[in-house]
Amino acid sequence: VKERPGAFPADNTWLPASDVRVEERWSDDITRLQPGQSVTRTLTITANGLDGAALPPLGRPEIERMNVYPETPVIERTIIDGNVVGTRTETYELVATENGSVVIPEINLPWWDVNSDTLRQAVVPTSFVVVEAPGGASAADVSDATTATDDSAPGNLLPPAASDELLSGRQTPAWIIYSLIAVLSL
């Protein structure tokens, strides 16, 4: 048995293996989400030469504009052609909380390649998500405009606020919307 090399980061779990991979799967398209919408992220670590119980947790990510709810990890060990193959699957439910760009940080898991006697990294790249209310309006704009107008009232000529980009976009101040409503009501 060899000692842990000095080149391996001291603050990480020692992972000597012939192959380590981290794979990411999403339950839905993450390029565009709406506030309150949830998506499931599944991360699976697979290590050839290590038991699943030896694989470290990836940790609960802190993500701005998202609430993160982890589930209990699934840890397995299988034997393939006489070699131990361990897996650890972590699942998180992510719920968008507010509009804006969201950065899901990179995952970088260092491991030691026992075949080449070198330090390697299993990496999941950074992901980017845009969270916006339907029609490009912020959640506050939609709730303000819908409480200020009653679409069922006779003579109301305004369309629903969420469908009109000029009335419901972030750049339109609320006083302009209220002024337009007052003028059209007269």
Salt bridges, closest charged atoms under 4 A:
ASP19 OD2 - ARG21 NE 3.14
GLU23 OE2 - ARG21 NH1 3.85
GLU24 OE2 - ARG41 NE 2.84
ASP51 OD2 - ARG77 NE 2.89
GLU90 OE2 - ARG88 NE 2.79
GLU98 OE2 - ARG65 NE 3.86
ASP113 OD2 - ARG120 NE 3.17
GLU132 OE1 - ARG32 NH1 3.76
